[in-house]
C-alpha cells in the first residue's frame, strides 16, 4: 500500500513537483533503491510493460479525489502472478533471466516425463553462451504456477489459446518466430524490467540485508547466486552437479556463485 500511496510505481520525477520527487526518493532510498537526491531516478517498480503495475489514466487523474487509496487491481494481480512464477523458477532451478523468458506453451518447450510412479517436469531453453536448447528441471509446484499463469492469460485474452508474440529480450536473433510465451501481456512479451519490477513488488515488505545491515536490492541474478549457495552450502550437493544444473562449464565460476 505504501508504494501505491507514495506513487513510486513510476519514475520519481514523472509528473511530480520538487517536493513530491523528494518524498518519492526518500521512500525508495529507505528500501535501498538509490540515494536521496541522486543524479538518476531509481525505477525499481517501473515495468515498461503495458498492464504490469501501470495504473490507468482514470486512476492517475482521480486518485487524489478518492477517499482512501484508489488503484487498478488487474495490473497489481497480474504482476504478482508473474512475479511469483519468476521467483519460484529462479530460486528452484537457478535459471538466468533470459532462460526464464524463453518458457513457452509448446510441446517443444514443456516436458513431462513419467519415471516409475512419479512425473518429472522440465522445460527447454537456450543457455547463455550456447546455441541449442538444454533441459531445465522444475518442480511440480513450478508446473502448477505455469498452469495458473496460462489460465490468467487465457482469461486476459478471452481465448482458449495463449497468443504467439515476438521475443524481445537478449539474443532474440535465436528466436525469430513468435511463440506463445508465458511471460507476456497485452500482446507483448516481457523484457527484463517487467520481470524485475514484478519480483520487487511481490517481495516488497520483506527486508533483505547484509550482515552489516545494508539493504539488499533483489535482482534475478542474485537469486541465481542464492540457489547455488543453498545447493552447495546447505544441501551439500557437489559443485560439479550444481554446475550442470546451472548450465555452467567452469567449476570455478560455480564455486564463486556458491
C-alpha positions in Angstrom: 0.0 0.0 0.0 2.9 2.3 0.8 4.3 2.3 -2.7 0.9 2.8 -4.2 0.1 5.7 -1.9 3.5 7.3 -2.5 3.1 6.9 -6.3 6.5 5.2 -6.9 5.3 2.7 -9.5 6.8 5.2 -12.0 9.9 7.4 -12.2 10.4 9.8 -9.3 10.4 12.8 -11.5 7.5 11.9 -13.7 4.6 14.4 -13.3 5.9 15.5 -9.9 6.7 18.7 -8.1 10.1 19.1 -6.4 8.6 18.2 -3.1 6.8 15.1 -4.5 10.0 14.0 -6.1 12.0 14.3 -2.9 9.3 12.3 -1.0 9.3 9.5 -3.6 13.1 9.5 -3.4 13.1 9.2 0.4 10.6 6.2 0.3 12.7 4.3 -2.3 16.0 5.1 -0.6 14.7 3.7 2.7 14.4 0.3 0.9 17.8 0.5 -0.7 16.7 1.9 -4.1 19.1 4.7 -5.0 20.1 7.7 -3.0 18.0 10.7 -1.9 18.6 13.5 -4.5 20.7 11.1 -6.6 21.7 12.1 -10.2 19.3 9.4 -11.6 15.8 8.4 -10.6 15.6 4.8 -9.2 12.9 2.8 -11.1 12.5 -0.4 -9.1 8.8 -0.8 -9.9 8.8 0.7 -13.4 7.8 -2.3 -15.5 8.0 -0.7 -19.0 5.2 -3.2 -19.9 1.6 -2.2 -20.5 -0.7 -3.7 -17.9 2.0 -4.6 -15.4 1.8 -2.4 -12.3 1.0 0.6 -14.6 -2.2 2.4 -13.5 -4.8 3.7 -15.9 -5.2 7.3 -16.8 -8.5 7.5 -15.0 -6.9 6.4 -11.7 -4.0 8.8 -12.2 -6.3 11.7 -12.7 -8.7 10.9 -9.9 -6.7 9.2 -7.1 -6.4 12.5 -5.2 -10.2 12.9 -5.2 -10.9 9.5 -3.7 -11.4 8.7 0.0 -8.7 6.1 0.8 -6.5 4.6 -1.9 -7.7 4.3 -5.5 -5.8 1.8 -7.7 -6.4 -0.7 -10.5 -6.5 -4.3 -9.3 -5.7 -6.1 -12.6 -2.1 -4.7 -13.2 -1.3 -5.5 -9.5 -2.8 -9.0 -9.7 -1.0 -9.8 -13.0 2.3 -8.5 -11.7 2.1 -10.7 -8.5 1.2 -13.8 -10.6 4.2 -13.3 -12.9 6.4 -12.3 -10.0 5.5 -15.5 -8.1 6.3 -17.7 -11.2 9.6 -15.9 -11.7 10.7 -16.1 -8.0 9.8 -19.8 -7.9 11.7 -20.8 -11.1 14.7 -18.6 -10.4 15.1 -19.9 -6.8 14.4 -23.6 -7.5 16.3 -24.0 -10.8 18.9 -21.3 -10.7 17.9 -20.2 -14.2 19.1 -16.9 -15.7 16.6 -14.2 -16.7 17.0 -14.9 -20.4 16.3 -18.6 -19.8 13.2 -17.8 -17.8 11.8 -15.6 -20.5 12.0 -18.3 -23.1 9.4 -20.6 -21.4 6.5 -21.0 -23.8 3.4 -23.1 -24.3 4.7 -25.6 -26.8 5.4 -29.3 -26.7 9.0 -28.5 -27.8 9.5 -26.4 -24.6 7.5 -28.0 -21.8 8.4 -31.6 -21.0 6.6 -34.0 -18.7 8.1 -37.5 -18.2 7.0 -40.4 -16.1 9.7 -42.1 -14.1 8.3 -45.0 -12.1 5.2 -43.7 -10.4 6.3 -40.1 -10.5 6.0 -37.3 -13.0 9.1 -35.2 -13.7 8.8 -31.7 -15.2 11.3 -29.6 -17.2 11.5 -27.0 -19.9 13.9 -26.4 -22.8 15.8 -23.2 -23.2 19.0 -22.0 -24.8 21.5 -21.2 -22.0 23.9 -18.3 -22.1 26.8 -18.9 -24.5 25.0 -21.8 -26.2 23.0 -22.0 -29.5 20.8 -25.0 -28.9 18.2 -25.7 -26.2 19.1 -27.6 -23.0 16.9 -29.0 -20.3 16.0 -27.1 -17.1 14.3 -29.2 -14.4 11.5 -27.7 -12.4 9.2 -28.9 -9.6 5.6 -29.9 -9.6 4.8 -26.5 -7.9 6.6 -24.7 -10.7 4.5 -26.6 -13.2 1.3 -25.7 -11.3 2.3 -22.0 -11.3 2.9 -22.1 -15.1 -0.6 -23.6 -15.5 -2.0 -20.8 -13.3 -0.3 -18.1 -15.4 -1.7 -19.9 -18.5 -5.3 -19.7 -17.1 -4.8 -16.0 -16.3 -3.5 -15.2 -19.8 -6.5 -17.1 -21.4 -8.8 -15.0 -19.3 -6.9 -11.8 -20.1 -7.2 -12.5 -23.8 -10.7 -14.1 -23.5 -9.4 -17.0 -25.6 -8.7 -20.7 -25.3 -5.2 -20.1 -26.6 -2.1 -18.1 -25.5 -1.2 -15.8 -28.4 2.1 -16.0 -30.2 4.3 -12.9 -29.7 7.8 -11.9 -30.7 10.6 -12.5 -28.3 12.1 -9.2 -27.1 15.0 -9.9 -24.8 18.7 -10.6 -25.3 19.8 -12.9 -28.1 16.4 -12.5 -29.8 18.1 -13.5 -33.1 17.9 -17.1 -31.8 14.1 -16.9 -31.6 12.9 -15.2 -34.9 9.5 -16.9 -34.8 6.7 -15.7 -32.5 5.7 -18.2 -29.8 3.1 -18.4 -27.0 5.5 -17.2 -24.3 4.1 -17.4 -20.7 5.7 -14.1 -19.7 3.6 -11.7 -21.9 0.8 -9.3 -21.5 -1.2 -7.1 -23.9 0.3 -9.0 -26.9 3.8 -8.1 -25.9 6.5 -10.4 -24.4 8.2 -9.4 -21.3 11.6 -7.7 -21.1 13.8 -7.8 -18.0 12.3 -4.7 -16.5 8.8 -6.2 -16.3 10.1 -9.3 -14.5 12.3 -7.4 -12.1 9.5 -4.9 -11.2 7.1 -7.8 -10.6 9.5 -9.6 -8.3 10.3 -6.5 -6.3 6.6 -5.6 -6.0 5.8 -9.1 -4.8 8.6 -9.2 -2.3 8.2 -5.6 -1.1 8.0 -5.6 2.7 10.5 -8.4 3.1 13.7 -6.6 4.0 16.8 -8.3 2.8 20.1 -7.1 4.4 23.8 -7.8 4.5 25.3 -8.9 7.8 26.2 -5.2 8.3 22.6 -4.1 7.9 22.8 -2.6 4.4 19.6 -3.1 2.4 20.0 -5.6 -0.4 18.2 -4.9 -3.7 16.6 -8.1 -5.1 17.8 -8.9 -8.7 17.3 -12.1 -10.7 21.0 -12.8 -10.8 21.1 -12.5 -7.0 18.5 -15.3 -6.8 20.7 -17.4 -9.0 23.6 -16.9 -6.5 21.1 -17.8 -3.7 20.2 -21.0 -5.4 23.9 -22.0 -5.8 24.6 -21.2 -2.2 21.7 -23.1 -0.9 22.5 -26.1 -3.0 26.2 -26.3 -2.1 26.4 -24.9 1.5 23.1 -26.3 2.9 22.0 -29.2 0.8 25.7 -30.3 0.3 25.2 -31.0 -3.4 28.6 -31.5 -5.1 29.8 -28.4 -7.1 30.1 -30.3 -10.4 26.4 -31.3 -10.1 25.3 -27.8 -9.3 27.4 -26.6 -12.3 25.3 -28.9 -14.6 22.1 -27.6 -13.1 23.2 -24.0 -13.6 24.5 -24.9 -17.2 28.0 -23.6 -16.3 31.1 -25.1 -17.8 33.6 -23.5 -15.4 33.5 -25.1 -11.9 35.5 -22.1 -10.6 32.5 -19.8 -11.5 30.1 -22.2 -9.8 32.3 -22.2 -6.7 32.2 -18.4 -6.7 28.4 -18.4 -7.0 28.1 -20.7 -4.1 
